[in-house]
Amino acid sequence: MTQIFSSAADAWLRLLAAGGLALAAGTTVAAVGFARSDYYTGANIHPMSQPVPFSHQHHVSGLGIDCRYCHTGVDTGARAGLPPTHTCMTCHSQVWTNAPLLAPVRHSLAENKPLAWRRVARLPDYVYFRHDIHIAKGVGCETCHGRIDEMPLTAKAKAFTMQFCLDCHRDPAPNLRPQDAITTMNWKPDAKTPAASQLAAAYHLRLGEITHCTVCHR
């Protein structure tokens, strides 16, 4: 059969084809890597600015305030909820009453206008998520929000990707804890803690169903 291309042209075509495949593969790997990076997911980056530089480290670790004191909806509704100004003023009408940092809080109370907090952990609109379900099933705050008690300013500790959620839904047992330890930071099971499999059974987790698409997408 007559050769259509010269040996040199054939070599160039093979080189270009190989280069094209390598470029496509490299682009795919780079795209996947970028999609999982902290820059894209917003995890572990510098905390965003807020109207008041609220410190979970001070309030949780220093003062021992339970998460549910401020986030009152966490075990009863879809959202944890942000505290209204009068919750802040329960304490700050007595302490740090004239602190310049708290001027926005006092102004909020005087004007009866809520503080414009910026949401740190935001899920896409197409994701169905409820805090109360996760609390009721034994998932602690730390599992998704990290060591919030060590944060002088609040930052997103975990990348809330689909993979992050699926990893837990496929094998939730390692992330389960007793109800009295839900808000405990750096919690570790002890000799009296039920085994993970026992907790899963006690919480009536339907392990074969919680990975169905309709659980999170409705």
N, C-alpha and C positions, 0 to 999 in steps of 0.2 A: 504494500500500500504506500502510495506517495506521501511523504512527510509534508504536512501543511506548514508547520512552523520550523524555523531553523533551530538548531540546538541551543543557541544563545537565547532566542525568543522563548523557547520552551522553559529554559531555566529561570528566566525573568518572570514568566507567568506562574511557575510553581512558587517562586519566592514571594510574589505579590499575594497569591492565595494563602500561603502560610502566614504572611504578615497580617492579612486581613482577619484570619481566624484568631491569631494571637491578640490583635487589637480588640476584636469583639469579646474575647474571653477576658481580657484585662479590663475592658470597660464594664463588663458585668460584675466582676469581682469588686471593682472600685465603687460601683453603684450600690452593691449590697453592703459593702463596708461603710460607706457614707450613711446609708439609711440606718445602720445600727450604731453609728458613732454618737458620742455624747453631744457633739455640736448639733446634730440633727434632732435627737430625741430630747435634748434639753436637760439631760441628767448630769449631775456632778459638775455643773458650771456655776459661775458666780451668781449669787442670789440677786433676783431682780429687785429694783427699788420699790419701796412701799411707803404709804403716807406716814407710817410710824415704824421705826426700826425695832420691831418686836423681836425679842430673844426667847426662843423656846428653851435654850440652855438655862437661862436665868429662871424662867417661870416653872419649867418642868423639873430640871435637875436641881436647881438651887432652892426653889420654894416648895417643890413636891406637889404642884397642882396637877390633878388628874386631867387627862385629855378631854373628858366629857364635861368638865366644868365650863369650858369655852365652846367646845364642839358638841352642842347639846343634841343635835339630830343624828349623831353617828350610829346609835343603836336603835333608832326608831324610824329612820327614813332613808331615802336614797342618798342624800347629801349629808356630809358631816356638819355643814353649816359654819358660818363665820360668826363670831360673837358680836352681838349688838354693843353699842357704845356703853350702855348702862352696865353691862357685865364688867367692862374694864374699870368703870368708875366705882364699882362695888369696893374695890381696893384703893383706887387712885383718887378717890375723894378724901382719903385719909393719909395716904403716903405719896410722896413725890407730887404734891398738890400743885406746885408752881414750876415743875421741871419744864424747861423749854422744849425738850423732846416730846413731851406729852401735850403740847399746845394744840395740835390737831385733834386730839381726843376731847379736850375741853371745848374746843370750838364746835366739834360735832354734836356734843351734848347740848350746848347752848343754842345752836341753830336747828336742832332736831333733824340733822342730816347724817346719814350713815357714812362711815369712812369708806373711801374707795379702795378697798384692798384689791390687789392684783392676784388672781388665782395662780398658784404655783403648779399644782398637779391638775392638768386639764385633759380630759379624754375627748376624742372626736364625737360629734353628734350621733354618729351611726353606732356607737357602742352603748349597750344597755348595761349599766352598772349601779348597784345599790350597796351602800355601806352597811346597812343593817343586816343584810343577808350574810355578808362576810363576817361580821362581828358575831352573829348568832351561830355561825358554823365554826367558830374558833380561830379565825385568822386575826392575828394581832396587828396593831397599828404599825409596829416596827417592820413587819413583813413587806409592806408596800412603801412606807414613808421613811424607812431607815432610822438611824439614831437621831431622831428629831431632838432628843434631849441634849445633844452635843452641838446643836446649831445655834450660834449667836444670831445669825440671820437665816431665814428659812430658804432652803434650796430643794430642788427636786432630786431625790436620792436614787430613784430607780427609773429606768426607761420603760414606760408603760406601753411596750410594743405588744403585738398579738402573741409573739413568742413568749414574752414574759408571763402573760396570763395563761397561755396553754401549758407551759411547763408546770405551773401549780395545779391547774385543773386536771392534768393527767396524773399527777402524783401529789395530792394535797397533804398527805400525812405528815411530811417533815415540817410543814408550816402551821400545824395545828397546835393549840395550847388550851389549857383550861380557861373557863370564863373569868376566873379571878385574876388571870394574868394577861388579859387582852391588852391593857394599856401599859403593862410593865416593859420598860426598856431593858435591853440586854438580858432578856429572860432565858434561863436554862432549865431544862427538866431536871428534877431530882428523883430520889428513890421512890417518893410517894406519887409522882406524876404517872398517870395511866400511859400505857404504851400508845404510840401513834395510831396503830390499828384500832385500839380500843376507843380512842378519841374519835376516829373516823366513824366507827359504828355508833357511838353515843350521839354524834351530831347527825346521824342518819344521812350521810353523804351518799348520793347515788352516783358512784364512780363511773358507771358506764354511760351516764347521761350528761354530765357537766361539761363534756367536750363537744356536745352538739352545737351546731352553728347558731340555732335559735336561742341558746342560753344567753349569748352576748349580743346578738344582732336580731332585732325585732322590728 
